[in-house]
Amino acid sequence: MSNDRTAVSANKDIATPEIIDLHPPEEAIRDLMVDGLGASSKTLPCRLFYDERGSELFELICEQPEYYLTRTELAILREHLPEMADMLGPKCDVIEYGSGSSIKSRLLLHALHEPAVYIPVEISCTMLEQAVANLRQEFPNLEIMPVCADYMQDIDLPRREGDRRMEFFPGSTIGNFHRDDALRFLKRSARFVGGGGALLIGVDLIKDPAELEAAYNDAAGITSEFNINLLDRINRELDADFDCDWFRFRAIWNPELHRIESYLISERDQTVHIDGETFAFATDERIRTECSYKYDLPLFAELAAEAGFEVEHVWTDPQQRFSVQYLVAT
Ligand SMILES: C[S@@+](CC[C@H](N)C(=O)[O-])C[C@H]1O[C@@H](n2cnc3c(N)ncnc32)[C@H](O)[C@@H]1O
């Protein structure tokens, strides 16, 4: 795939931030895609949403009136960041997973007492490059060490011995992990920050299914476009022939598993070719593109404890739609 990664090396000689490139190899991405579509229940990995167009569309999703997540989390952060910064203490190393445009980390970095270094980890190298260029202007004295990588892999992040480490994982992105992956991710986080280190994490809460389904099926159709872009991306980068007009998008609440499931649904019997492989789709056959698990506070505390974290403080909005949680590694 000639994706974001190429953009980074192509721009190396202009005054761009040095990025530590631990991006997964292109063959691994192709194999993931082919394995997912070859399974009896078809899936595509949600991290492939975020090419340049996908990242733009995600920013638009965050502005949709039904998509309460970003607005609510930002309001909690704005109200409580001074208290959070006091708990996190001075001179800590800040690691953010899936930093995107770093909008929330900007607020955090302003609130923190003399942060020592900021390490954003992001799969979209183009997005990372832009965000870091802006941050360098806004925080000229802050050391920034951007890492272009898949945070689901065992990556060797920069570490400065002796510093207190804190991780920032907003956006309820933890909800996109199945339980085993969430546990593995949190265990790795707890090990990385070490005893006394912290994780500040955004966790979306279980609520009225109608409100959840509306948030993921916005009336303007941006989330639909975001999903269809995944097929477009495969067409562009793997020379595939998805006919995007014959897929529709739908997000559905699964009450047993406490998750929103996002699907692209085939509108007719059709065949798609991807890089030498053929995939048949029956009418109404679905590709699951994303799961967004929702938690209640005890359920998340249990998961955190199993991973080696104790929940020290939880902030929510007045309607208890969303939570920002301060976890300390035990
Ligand atoms: C839902 S956005 C959240 C962005 C930001 N943290 C926020 O809360 O607004 C998810 C971000 O994580 C990145 N991302 C998704 N999967 C990733 C992965 N496996 N490794 C690294 N970054 C990933 C995406 O490119 C995107 O910028």
The ligand as an SDF file (V2000), in Angstrom:
LIG
                    3D

 27 29  0  0  0  0  0  0  0  0999 V2000
  -11.2230    7.8690   17.1460 C   0  0  0  0  0  0  0  0  0  0  0  0
   -9.7670    8.7400   16.6930 S   0  0  0  0  0  0  0  0  0  0  0  0
   -9.3790    9.5330   18.2130 C   0  0  0  0  0  0  0  0  0  0  0  0
   -8.4340   10.6960   18.0470 C   0  0  0  0  0  0  0  0  0  0  0  0
   -8.1400   11.4430   19.3440 C   0  0  0  0  0  0  0  0  0  0  0  0
   -7.3710   10.6360   20.2720 N   0  0  0  0  0  0  0  0  0  0  0  0
   -9.4270   11.8830   19.9980 C   0  0  0  0  0  0  0  0  0  0  0  0
   -9.8070   11.3300   21.0270 O   0  0  0  0  0  0  0  0  0  0  0  0
  -10.0580   12.7800   19.4450 O   0  0  0  0  0  0  0  0  0  0  0  0
   -8.6920    7.4440   16.6380 C   0  0  0  0  0  0  0  0  0  0  0  0
   -7.2860    7.8140   16.2180 C   0  0  0  0  0  0  0  0  0  0  0  0
   -6.4810    6.6730   16.4590 O   0  0  0  0  0  0  0  0  0  0  0  0
   -5.7310    6.3450   15.3050 C   0  0  0  0  0  0  0  0  0  0  0  0
   -5.6240    4.8910   15.2980 N   0  0  0  0  0  0  0  0  0  0  0  0
   -6.6260    4.0030   15.0580 C   0  0  0  0  0  0  0  0  0  0  0  0
   -6.1620    2.7530   15.1780 N   0  0  0  0  0  0  0  0  0  0  0  0
   -4.8400    2.8640   15.4980 C   0  0  0  0  0  0  0  0  0  0  0  0
   -3.8220    1.9040   15.7670 C   0  0  0  0  0  0  0  0  0  0  0  0
   -4.0850    0.6100   15.7210 N   0  0  0  0  0  0  0  0  0  0  0  0
   -2.5940    2.3610   16.0810 N   0  0  0  0  0  0  0  0  0  0  0  0
   -2.3270    3.6930   16.1430 C   0  0  0  0  0  0  0  0  0  0  0  0
   -3.2540    4.6540   15.8890 N   0  0  0  0  0  0  0  0  0  0  0  0
   -4.4990    4.2330   15.5830 C   0  0  0  0  0  0  0  0  0  0  0  0
   -6.5120    6.9060   14.1380 C   0  0  0  0  0  0  0  0  0  0  0  0
   -5.6960    7.1910   13.0270 O   0  0  0  0  0  0  0  0  0  0  0  0
   -7.1610    8.1510   14.7430 C   0  0  0  0  0  0  0  0  0  0  0  0
   -6.3730    9.2950   14.5830 O   0  0  0  0  0  0  0  0  0  0  0  0
  1  2  1  0
  2  3  1  0
  2 10  1  0
  3  4  1  0
  4  5  1  0
  5  6  1  0
  5  7  1  0
  7  8  2  0
  7  9  1  0
 10 11  1  0
 11 12  1  0
 11 26  1  0
 12 13  1  0
 13 14  1  0
 13 24  1  0
 14 15  1  0
 14 23  1  0
 15 16  2  0
 16 17  1  0
 17 18  1  0
 17 23  2  0
 18 19  1  0
 18 20  2  0
 20 21  1  0
 21 22  2  0
 22 23  1  0
 24 25  1  0
 24 26  1  0
 26 27  1  0
M  CHG  2   2   1   9  -1
M  END
$$$$
